Amino acid sequence: MPFVTLPNNVRTYYELTGTGTPIVFVHPPNMGIITFKFQKPLSDHFQLLMYDLRGNGKSTHNNERITVTKLADDLYFLFKKLHIREAFICGYSNGGSIAIEFAIKYPEFIKGVILIGGFSEVNTPMLRAEFQLGILSVRLGGLPLVAKAISRAHSKTKAYKKELENYIKKSDRKAVYQMYKSGLKYVATNRLQHMKGPLLLVYGKKDRYVHSYQKAFKKFVSNVEVVYVSNVRHQVPTLKANELNTIIHQFVHKYS
């Protein structure tokens, strides 16, 4: 299996497929590389890099306290190890915070950014409550319960539900807890003007509690496009994969 050991001794599992313009997918805490299983057909047109965040899925982690900044640094080291010079970064949900931080801190590697259900900080009651529920569940040892809830919400079939649930259970509870805590505290709004390249915001049309976050992106980022996907809330990558793949393909093709 493809692993690379980063300079911080984190052994990172990744999959690199296809050829052409690179697209790097960043999953939310706990979900792992399997989050983007249905985006793999894009490898017919582009080079795809999918990987497990430290402490998630098949990747290890060290004793450092996990922060969004450290996770962005992990991605930087992965770019260097795999000799990726420039790419589109696609982050889903809180994985989008890692994509934002990477784009701000390492703009020379950015061709464009795609955020699915993305936000630059957690400053609304509904989103804050969701993070707090995740933190409480993991802290009380409820990783299997969290795995069931996430897999049920993201699955159309029993087979994928079981596959996703089992993959989530591979994660390290302490690592996931720290990621939720860090994601809740993360703020990038006052630094969004440092993002390079075009930005695509993809929202489920029914995911109304994150729609308001587009205002900050439009205020501080010069080139922003917004697309709504009908008949879905937050779980666009798995429940509306074909629509999302078309949106990503068009955006990357436009700016390649």
C-alpha positions in Angstrom: 0.0 0.0 0.0 1.3 3.5 -0.8 2.6 5.3 2.3 5.0 8.2 2.7 6.7 9.1 6.0 6.7 12.9 6.5 9.5 14.8 8.2 7.3 14.9 11.4 7.3 11.0 11.4 3.7 10.9 10.4 3.2 7.9 8.1 0.6 9.0 5.6 -1.5 6.7 3.5 -2.4 8.1 0.0 -3.7 7.2 -3.4 -2.4 8.9 -6.5 -4.2 8.1 -9.7 -4.7 9.4 -13.2 -2.7 12.0 -15.1 -3.0 15.7 -16.0 -3.9 18.6 -13.7 -3.6 17.5 -10.1 -6.7 17.8 -7.8 -6.0 17.1 -4.1 -9.0 16.0 -1.9 -9.1 16.8 1.8 -11.6 14.9 3.9 -13.2 16.1 7.2 -11.9 14.7 10.5 -12.8 11.0 11.1 -14.1 10.1 7.6 -10.9 9.2 5.7 -10.0 8.7 2.1 -13.2 6.7 1.5 -15.1 10.0 1.7 -14.2 10.7 -2.0 -14.7 7.2 -3.3 -17.3 8.4 -5.8 -14.9 11.2 -7.1 -12.5 8.6 -8.4 -13.9 8.6 -12.0 -12.4 12.1 -12.3 -9.0 10.3 -12.7 -10.0 9.7 -16.3 -9.3 13.4 -16.9 -7.1 14.6 -14.0 -4.5 13.4 -11.6 -6.1 12.8 -8.2 -4.4 12.8 -4.8 -6.5 11.4 -1.9 -5.0 10.8 1.5 -5.8 10.0 5.1 -5.2 12.9 7.6 -2.9 12.0 10.4 -4.6 9.7 12.9 -7.4 9.0 10.4 -7.9 5.8 8.4 -4.6 4.1 7.7 -2.4 7.1 8.6 -0.5 7.3 11.9 0.1 10.4 14.0 2.7 11.5 16.5 2.4 13.1 19.9 2.0 16.6 18.7 -1.3 18.3 19.4 -3.2 18.5 16.2 -4.2 21.8 14.8 -5.5 23.0 11.4 -2.1 24.6 10.7 -0.3 21.3 11.4 -2.6 19.5 9.1 -1.9 22.1 6.4 1.8 21.5 7.0 1.3 17.8 6.6 -0.2 18.4 3.1 2.8 20.7 2.3 5.2 17.8 3.1 3.1 15.4 1.1 3.3 17.8 -1.9 7.1 17.9 -1.6 7.4 14.1 -1.2 5.2 13.4 -4.2 6.8 16.3 -6.3 3.5 18.1 -6.9 4.3 21.6 -7.9 0.8 23.1 -8.2 -2.7 21.7 -7.8 -6.4 22.4 -7.2 -7.3 21.8 -3.5 -10.7 20.4 -2.8 -11.8 20.3 0.8 -15.1 18.9 2.1 -16.8 20.4 5.3 -14.1 20.9 7.9 -11.6 19.5 5.5 -12.2 22.8 3.8 -10.5 24.6 6.7 -7.3 22.6 6.0 -7.6 23.5 2.3 -8.0 27.2 3.2 -5.1 27.2 5.6 -2.9 25.5 3.0 -4.0 28.0 0.3 -3.1 30.9 2.6 0.2 29.5 3.9 1.5 28.0 0.7 -0.1 30.0 -2.2 2.7 29.0 -4.6 1.2 25.5 -4.8 -2.4 26.7 -5.6 -4.1 26.6 -9.0 -7.5 27.0 -7.4 -9.6 26.0 -4.4 -12.8 24.1 -4.2 -14.8 24.1 -0.9 -17.8 21.7 -0.5 -19.9 23.0 2.4 -17.0 25.3 3.4 -16.6 27.9 6.0 -13.8 30.2 7.1 -14.7 30.0 10.8 -17.4 28.6 13.0 -19.6 31.5 14.0 -23.2 30.4 13.7 -25.2 28.5 16.3 -26.1 25.5 14.1 -22.6 24.8 13.0 -21.2 25.4 16.5 -23.7 22.9 17.9 -22.7 20.3 15.3 -19.0 20.6 16.3 -19.8 20.5 20.0 -21.9 17.4 19.5 -19.0 15.7 17.7 -16.6 16.7 20.4 -18.8 15.4 23.2 -19.5 12.1 21.4 -15.8 11.4 20.8 -14.8 12.5 24.3 -17.2 10.1 25.8 -15.8 7.3 23.8 -18.5 7.2 21.2 -16.5 6.8 18.1 -18.5 3.7 17.0 -21.7 5.8 17.5 -20.2 8.7 15.5 -19.2 6.2 12.7 -22.8 4.9 12.5 -24.3 8.4 12.4 -21.9 9.7 9.7 -22.1 6.6 7.5 -25.9 6.6 7.7 -26.1 10.3 6.7 -23.7 9.8 3.7 -24.9 6.5 2.2 -27.3 5.5 -0.4 -26.6 1.8 -0.1 -26.0 -0.6 2.7 -22.7 -1.7 1.2 -21.2 1.8 1.2 -22.7 2.5 4.7 -20.9 -0.5 6.1 -17.7 0.4 4.2 -17.6 3.9 5.4 -18.6 3.0 9.0 -15.7 0.4 9.2 -13.2 2.9 7.8 -14.2 5.6 10.3 -13.6 3.1 13.1 -10.0 2.9 12.1 -9.4 6.5 13.3 -7.7 7.3 16.5 -10.2 8.7 19.0 -7.7 11.2 20.5 -6.7 12.5 17.1 -10.3 13.0 16.0 -11.1 14.8 19.2 -8.3 17.2 18.7 -9.3 17.8 15.1 -12.9 18.7 16.1 -11.6 21.0 18.8 -9.1 22.7 16.5 -11.8 23.0 13.7 -14.1 24.7 16.2 -11.5 27.3 17.1 -10.1 27.9 13.6 -10.5 31.4 12.1 -9.3 32.4 8.7 -11.8 35.1 7.8 -9.3 37.9 8.5 -6.7 36.3 6.2 -8.9 35.2 3.2 -7.4 38.0 1.1 -4.2 36.0 1.0 -5.8 33.2 -0.9 -4.5 32.8 -4.5 -6.4 31.7 -7.6 -10.1 31.1 -8.3 -12.4 29.8 -5.5 -15.4 27.6 -6.1 -18.0 27.2 -3.3 -20.3 24.2 -3.6 -23.2 24.0 -1.3 -26.1 21.6 -0.9 -29.2 23.7 -1.6 -30.8 22.3 1.6 -27.7 23.0 3.6 -28.9 26.4 4.6 -27.0 26.8 7.8 -23.7 27.2 5.9 -24.9 29.3 3.0 -24.2 32.5 4.9 -20.5 31.7 5.0 -20.2 32.6 1.3 -20.4 36.3 2.3 -17.0 36.4 3.8 -15.4 34.6 0.9 -17.0 37.0 -1.6 -15.9 40.0 0.5 -12.2 39.0 0.7 -11.5 36.8 -2.3 -11.5 38.4 -5.7 -12.6 35.4 -7.9 -15.4 33.4 -6.3 -18.0 31.2 -8.0 -20.9 29.6 -6.1 -22.9 26.5 -7.1 -25.8 25.0 -5.3 -26.6 21.3 -5.7 -30.3 20.5 -5.5 -32.0 18.0 -3.2 -29.2 17.5 -0.8 -28.0 19.0 2.5 -24.3 18.7 3.4 -23.4 15.3 2.0 -22.7 16.3 -1.6 -19.6 14.1 -2.3 -21.5 10.9 -1.6 -25.1 11.6 -2.2 -24.7 13.8 -5.3 -21.4 12.5 -6.7 -22.3 12.7 -10.4 -23.4 16.3 -10.1 -20.3 17.2 -8.0 -17.9 15.5 -10.4 -19.4 17.5 -13.3 -19.0 20.7 -11.3 -15.4 20.0 -10.4 -14.5 18.9 -13.9 -15.9 22.1 -15.4 -14.2 24.3 -12.9 -10.8 22.6 -13.2 -10.9 22.5 -16.9 -11.8 26.3 -17.0 -8.8 27.3 -14.9 -6.2 24.8 -16.0 
